[in-house]
Amino acid sequence: MDIYLGTDDGLAVFRGEKEEWRPLYIRLKGQHVTALAVSGAQAWAGTTDGLWRSRDRGATWSPAESGLGVRHVRALATCPHLPDDPGIDRVWVGTEPAAVWLSPDGGESWHEAPDVARLRQVHDWSLPYSPAAGCVRGFALGADAAPDPETAPSMDRIYAAVEVGGVLRSDDAGATWRLLAGGVHEDVHDLVTYSALPDSVYAATGGGCYRSRDGGLTWERIAEGYTRAVWLDPDRPETMLVGPARYVGALGRVERSTDGGDTWALASDGFKVPMSDMIERFVSAGSHVLALTSDGALYTARRGIWMWHPLDLGLSPVRAVAVGEG
């Protein structure tokens, strides 16, 4: 297994498992890496000044933003197995200011989703820490979410988290988008869904963690606290983690639910609680989960045990994490 770590000064690739990792590459020195995605041998690195692609598991990188109209990348997602060519990845980029860009050909060309630009202007999206008009912080793929196949064609569903703007949903692989209301907090940081249950989606927001069971049409708050990270167990989606905090970037903790968010228990063993910072992102890594904090530290815990251990790999603060096959 490989882990890709984006930092304030480039990108590192490590190979290993559990808590044992050895360095493979240090690349993109001088770049502030903000987002990562991995699909087989291909990897993507978004920075504050453009997008990079690797076709050899992180060994070499080249610019891939030709036609990308916004250079500050905040989110990445990729999906292989296009219906017409299984060898080409479909890639989505979320930017600051808030926009969604789609590449149907593995990064050779980019097209902006006009609906997102229109929604940004109509709803006057903003950021509390930047003059930019909001940002797209994350994507969640719903994997062929289809209604009755006899009455409608199969759709590729994808959700996008907008800070500060709300939740977006596309049912045609990112070509068109709509803003979902239904009561979710508008400061959305992260989204997760489960491919077998595409109507179930969870949102980490500035007002807590929210759950929808109807594809984002209606929402209920299931956990309180300023939250940037939510995670579903890929094998048992009723098991989930959230990383709420008392304040923005401070006094955080980890909580766990085994019933889809109905009840919660503390799962912060290994952290000093309340934390000096908070959890920024959870990432699955085989039998383990990686937790990235807002101060750029990395922790790991075995799924189901939830004893967190620091993973100090000698890097500058880590800002983005992705996992690929070794």
N, C-alpha and C positions, 0 to 999 in steps of 0.2 A: 504494500500500500504506500502511496505517495501522499504527502501533504504539501500544499502550496501555501506559502505565507507571504502576504503583502505587507510591506512596512512603509515607514516614512522615507526610507532610503533604499528602495528596490524590492526585489522578490527573491525568496529562497525556496528551494524544493528539497524535502527530506524524504527518505525512504525508511520504513520500519513498521512497527506495530506496537500497540499498547503504550508503554512509556519509553521504548527503546527506538531511537531514530538516529540515522546518520545523514549528514549533508550530502546532497548530490550537486546542486548548482546554486550560485548566487548570481542573479541577473538583474538587469534594468536599474543599475546603480544611478542614483540621482532622481529617480522617479518616485513620486508619492502614490503608492498603489492603494486604491480604494475599493476595488471589487475584483473577484475572481470567479471563474467557472471552468470546469473540466469535463470533457466528453471523450473518453478513450484516449488516444494519443494527442488530441488537440486540447489546448488550454488557452484561456483568455484572461487578460489582465487589464482592468480599467484603471486609469490614473486621473489625477486632476488636470492632465494635459494630453489626453488622447487614449487610444485603445491599442493593445498589442496582442498578437496571436503567436502561439507556438504549435508546430505540427509534430514535434518530437519529444513530448512529455516534459517540456520545460527546458530542454537543453539550449535551444536557440529561439529568439523572438524577433518578430518584425512588425512594423506598424500595420494596423488593419482598420484605420478610420477613414479611408477614402469614401467621401460622401456623407460621413457622419458630421452633422452640422453643429453639434455641441460637444466640446472636448472634455468637460468635467463629468466623468462617469461615476455613478453612485451605485449601480446595480447591474448584474449580468445574469442571464439564464440561457441555457442551450438545450436543444432537444434533437437527438439524431433520428434516423429512420423516417425521412420524408417519404410520403406515399409514392412520389414519382421518381425518387432517387435515394435509396437507403444510405448511400455513401456520403451524403451532404448533410451537414448540421444546419438547423435553423437557430438563429441567435437573436436574443433581445437585449437591448441596452436601455437602462434608465439613467437619466442625466439630471444635473442641476445647471440651469433652471429645469423644472419638471417637463420632461418629454420622454416618449418611448420611440425607440428606433428599432426597426426589424431588418434583419438580413436573411433572405431566403436561400442564400447560396454560400453559407459558411464564411461570411465576412467579406466577400468580394464586392458587394454593393449594399447600400443602406437606404432605407426609406423611413421617413418620419411618419408617425401615426397622426393624421390631422385632427382627429377627435380630441386627443390629449392636449394639443396646443389650444384648441377652442375652449375646452373645459378650464384650462389654466387661466385664460383671460376672463371668461364669464364669471368664475368663482373667485378671482383675485387671489390665487394661492400665494403663500409667502413662507419665509423661514425666519425664525427668531434670531438667528446668528449670521445671516447673510442677506445681502440685498436681492438675491435671486428669487424668482417667483416659484418657490417650492422646489421639491426634488422627488424623484422616484427612487425609493430606498431598497425595494426588494420585489421579487416576483415569486409566485407560486403556480406551478403547473397542475392543471386539473386532468390531464391525460385523457383525451377523447371522451369528454363528458357529453353524452347524447341523451335527448329525450326519447320518446317513443320512436323507434327507427322507421316505423311505417308512416309516420306523419311528418318527420323532419330528418334531414341528413345528419350524419355524425359531425360533431363540432369539436374543435380543439380549444379547450378552455384554458385561459391563463388569467391570473389575478395580479394586480400591481398595487404596491403600497406607496401612497403619496404623503409626504411630510411637507407642509401641512395642507391636506386636501381631501383625504379619505381613501376609499378602496375603489379601484377600477377593475372592470371585468371585460374580457374579450372572449367571444365564442367562435372566433374564426382565426385563431392563431396570431392575433395581434393586429389584424388589418383594421378593425374597428373596435372602439371602446365606449363603455358607458360608466358613469359614476354611480356607485351604489350608495343609497341612503340607508334607511331602515334602522337608524339609531346608533351606528358605530361612531366612536370618537374620531374626529377628523385628523388628528395627529397620528398617522399610521407609520410604524417603523418596520414591521416585519409581518409576513403572512406565511402560513403553512396550510397544506391540504393533503389529502390522502387519495392516491389515484383511484382506488376502488370505491371511494365515496366522494365523488367530485363536488357534491352539494354541501359537504361539510368543510368549512374553512374557518381558521382561527386567525385573529388579528392582534398583534402586540401594539399597543397605542399609549399615548401620553395619559390616557385616562383608565388604563388597565387592560386586561386581556378580554377579548370579545369572541363569541362563538356564533356562527351561523350554520343552520342545517338546511337552508334552502338556496344555496348558491349566492349568499350575500344580500338577498332581498330583505331579510330581517335579521337583527342581531340582538344578543343578550350579553351583558357583562358577566363574566364568570370568575374574574380575579381582579383585585384592586391594586393600585400603585402604578407609578410611572414605569412603563415596560417597553423595552426595546427588543426582547428576544423571546420566542416561543418555539418549542420543538415537539414533534410527534415521533414516537417510536415507530420505525418503518415496518416492524413486525407486529406490533400491538398498538394500533393508533389510539386506543383508549388511554394509553400511558403517555403522559406529556409533561414537559417542563416549561416553566416561565421564570423570568428573571426580574421581578419587580424591584423598585427602589422607592425610597421616601422622597428623594429629590432628584433632579436631573443629574445623572452621573455620580450619585453618591448614596451611601447607606442602602446598598442593595443586598439581595439574598437570592437563593434558588428554592423554588417550590415545585412539588411533584403531585400529579394527579394520576390515579389509576382507573378513573371512571369518566374520562373524557372532559374533565373540568368541573364536575359537580362538586367534588370535595378536594381539598388540598392539604398537604403536609410539608413541613420544612425538609429540604433535601440539600442542605448546605454544609454537610460534614467536610472538613478540610479547609473551609473558608472561615475567616474571622468575621462573625456576623454581629452587627451590620458591617458590610464591607465598606472600605474607604471609597470604592468606586461601584460599578454595577456590571451586570452581564450585558454585553452588546450583541452577542450572537452565539447560538448553539449549532454545531455541525456534527452529523453522524460520521463515525470513523470505525466501521466494522462493529466489533463488540463493544466499542467505547463511544463516548461523546466528548467532543471538544467544546470548551466554553471560552469565549474571547471576552475580555473585560474592556470597559471604556478607557482604562489606562493602558491598554495594549498588552496585557499579560494573558497567557494561555494556560488553561487547566484541562485535565482529562479525568474522566471517571468511567468505570465499567458500567454498562447498562444494567440496571436492576440493583446495583449496590450503592451507587451515588456517594462514594468517598472520593472527593476531588483532590488531585495532586497537581502541583505546578509543573508545567512543561517548559523549562528554561533552555532555549536553544541558542542563546547568545546573540539574539537579534535586537535591533532597535524596536520600539513599540510596534506590535503587530496590529494591523488595521483590517485585514481581510484574510479569510481562511477558505480553502477548498480541498477536497479529498478526491484522489484518483487512484486507479489501479497501478500497481507497481510493475 
